[in-house]
């Protein structure tokens, strides 16, 4: 038997669930089948029945190195679909064209964490992706993840790298894109350019396009 948080209790109360209702809970060790034993507006207790051993995660770690954007609300558009598509780690990256304010970004972290947790519940994933602190783009130059992809608008004629069953990181630019100098530095340190089509995608579109293509290949 475990007690849920007041926020969780209020959510279940809003759904008008009653004692005896079947639930699925995501605990630190993964998802569990449970049932609701009692509920008030602020308190809810559940009984754990058995762990759910279904395979719901991507077969490889997927690191989304997303740019800090001038409109931080863009992150709120990115997070739900990227969680649904299997991202395991979110890395906020400060590019030359990022408008980075440390206090403003740090203030957004609790909200972003709640959005991630909600998307995990909605998509029935087994683990909550990790949200890392913001870091300068130069930190990416030292990464040694086996697969490193950079989406760049000037790569319309490149042949995209083949996906292998190893950890993968991808990155793309903020509004205005990755600068030419940043792209050259990434490419020279082992990041492979990827093409997302003949048109230039908005900053809000590119990460979701990358993850959709990755998941298509992982499940082909």
N, C-alpha and C positions, 0 to 999 in steps of 0.2 A: 504494500500500500504506500502511495506517495501523495503528497499535497502539491497542487499546482500553484503557480504564482497568482496573485490577485488579477493581473492582466489576463492571464489565460482563463481564469474563472469567469471574468466578465465576458470574454469572447465566447465561451461555451454557453453562458447564460443568454447572450444575444442570439445565439443559434437555437435557443429554446430546447437544449438537450436536457434530458431527464436521467435520473439514476437508472442504470442498466444499459445506457447507450454504449455502443462499441466505439472505441477510439483507436487511433494510431499515434503513438508518442515518439518523438525523436529525442533520445537520451545521448549522453556522451559516447556510449558504446555502439550506438546505432538505433534503428527503429524497433519499437515494441508494439505488439497487440495488447490492448488494455480495455477495461470497461470502467465506466463512470459509476462510482458508488454513492456519491452524494454531492450536492451543489447548492450554493447560495450565490448571491450577487458577488461576493468577494472571496469565497472559499470553495474549492472543489477538490475532491479526493478521488483517486483512481486506483484500480487494482491491476498490476502488471500480470499478464497471462503468459506470454512467450515472446522471445525475440523473433523478428522477421528477418529471415536470412536471404531474402531476394537480392539479386545482383542489380543495383540501381545506379552505380557510379560508372564514370568513364573508365575504360581499361588502362588509361595512362594519366598522369598528372597534367593538368592544363593550367598554365599560368597566364592570366590576362594582365598585361602591363599597359594599363590605360592612362591616357594623358590627363593631367589636371586641366580642365577647361575653364574658359572665362565664365560660363554659366554652369555652376556646379550642379544645377538641377539636371543637367545631362546625365550625370551619374545615376540619378534616380530612374532615368529611362533605360540606362544600360543594365543595371543590376538584375532586375527580374528575368529578362530573357537570357542573359548570360548564365545565371544560376540554373535556369531550366535546361540550358544547352551543355551544362556539365563543367563549367569553370571550377577549379579547385582552389585557386589562389588569386586574389586581386591585389595588384601592385600599382598604387597611384604613382605616376611618373611626371616629373617636372621637366618639360621641354622648354626650349628657348621662347616659343610662342605661347607658353602657358602663362596665365595670369595668376600666379601663386600667392596666396595670402595664408600664412601658416595658421593663424587664429581662425580664419573663416573656414578653412579646410578641416581643421581639427574639430570645430564645432559641428561639422556634418557627420562625423564618424559614428556617433550613436544612432542617428537616423539611418545611415547606410547599413549599419549592422542589423537593425530591425528589418529593413527591407530584404536583406539577404536571408535572414531567418524565416521571414514570411514566405519568400519565394521557395525556400527549401521545403517548407510544409506543403505549399500548394503543389509542388512538382513531385512530392513524395521521394525526395532524395534521402540517402542514408547518412550523409555527413554534411555539416555546415562548412562552406568554403571559408578560408582564412582571409581576412582583410588586413593587409600589412600597412605600415606607416609610409607616408610619401617619401620618395627618394629622387635624387637628381638623375637625369638620363644617363650621365656618365657611369653610374653604377651598373648599368646594363652591359657595359663593355667588358666587364670581368666575369660575366655569367658563364657557366660551363654546362648548362642544361643541353642535352644532346641535340634537340631541335629548337632553333630560334628563328622566328619569322618576323619580318617587318613589312607591313603594308605601306606602299609608297606610290603616290600618284604618277610618278614618272617611269613606272615599270610596266607599261601596258603591253610590251612585247616579250616579256620574260617567260620562260618555262617554269611553272611553279614546282617547288621541290616535292618529291614523293613523301607521303606520310609514312613513318615507321612507328612501331609500337614501343616508343620510348617517350619520356617526359618531353613536353613541348611548351614553349613560351611564345607569345606573339605580342606585338606592339603596333601602334599606329599613332598618328599625330593629333594634336588639338586643332581648334579652328585655325585655318591657315596652313596646317600641315606640319610635318617634320621638315626642318630646314635641310638644305642640301648638305651642309657640313655635318649635321647630325646623322643623316643617312649614310654618308661616306664613312663616318666613324663606326656606325653600327655594322655596316657591310664588312669593313676591314677587320672587325673583331669577331666575325663569324656568323652574324645575323644574315639570313638569306632573304632576299626580296621576294615578295609574293604579289601577284596581280589579282585584283578583284573585279576585273572587267574593263571595258574600254572607256566607260564614263568615270568621272571623278566623284567619289562618294563623300558625303558629309561626315564630319567627325562622329555624329550621332549614329551613323549607319554602319561604318566600317567594322567595328568590333563584332557586331552581330553577324555580318556577312562572313567574316573569318570563321567564327565559331560554327555557323551553319555548315560551311564547307568542311570543316574538320569533322564534325559529327557525321556528316554524310559519308565521308571516307571511312571513319571508324566502324560504321554499321553497314558497309557495303560488302 
